[in-house]
């Protein structure tokens, strides 16, 4: 999951600081999610999926499809 979150953030040229500000969370939490040190709550997972315009399944690694298109 952490790799997917980092990939999504970097593909949009965003910083962890920006993501944390937009979602109202601590920057260190965003970084911990990306490193796989922490697991977001269901509520936070949904917020992340909405922010990145993808599905929770994609973030969780259950599918390779994001935004209705296959990831290459």
C-alpha positions in Angstrom: 0.0 0.0 0.0 2.8 2.4 0.8 4.4 2.1 -2.6 1.0 2.8 -4.2 0.5 5.9 -2.2 4.0 7.2 -3.0 3.5 6.4 -6.6 0.2 8.3 -6.8 1.7 11.3 -5.0 4.8 11.4 -7.2 2.9 10.9 -10.4 1.0 14.1 -9.7 4.3 15.9 -8.7 3.0 16.6 -5.2 5.0 16.8 -1.9 4.0 14.9 1.2 3.6 18.3 2.8 1.1 19.4 0.3 -0.9 16.2 0.6 -0.9 16.5 4.4 -2.1 20.1 4.3 -4.9 19.3 1.8 -6.1 16.3 3.8 -5.7 18.0 7.2 -3.2 15.5 8.5 0.3 15.5 9.8 3.1 15.3 7.2 4.8 12.6 9.2 1.7 10.4 9.0 1.6 10.7 5.2 5.3 9.7 5.1 4.7 6.8 7.5 1.8 5.5 5.3 4.1 5.7 2.3 6.9 3.8 4.1 4.5 1.2 5.3 5.1 2.0 8.9 1.5 2.9 9.6 -1.8 1.8 8.1 -4.5 4.5 7.5 -7.9 4.1 9.1 -10.8 3.3 6.8 -11.9 7.0 6.9 -8.4 8.1 5.9 -8.0 5.5 3.2 -11.3 6.8 1.6 -10.0 10.4 1.9 -6.7 9.4 0.2 -8.6 7.6 -2.6 -10.8 10.6 -3.2 -7.9 12.9 -3.2 -5.9 10.9 -5.7 -9.1 10.1 -7.8 -8.6 6.4 -7.5 -10.2 3.4 -5.8 -9.4 2.1 -2.3 -8.8 -1.3 -4.1 -6.0 0.3 -6.1 -4.4 1.8 -3.0 -4.7 -1.6 -1.2 -3.1 -3.4 -4.1 -6.2 -5.4 -4.9 -6.3 -4.2 -8.5 -4.0 -2.8 -11.1 -6.8 -0.5 -12.5 -6.8 3.1 -11.5 -9.2 5.8 -12.7 -11.0 3.2 -14.8 -7.8 2.4 -16.8 -5.2 -0.3 -16.4 -1.9 0.7 -15.0 1.0 0.0 -17.3 
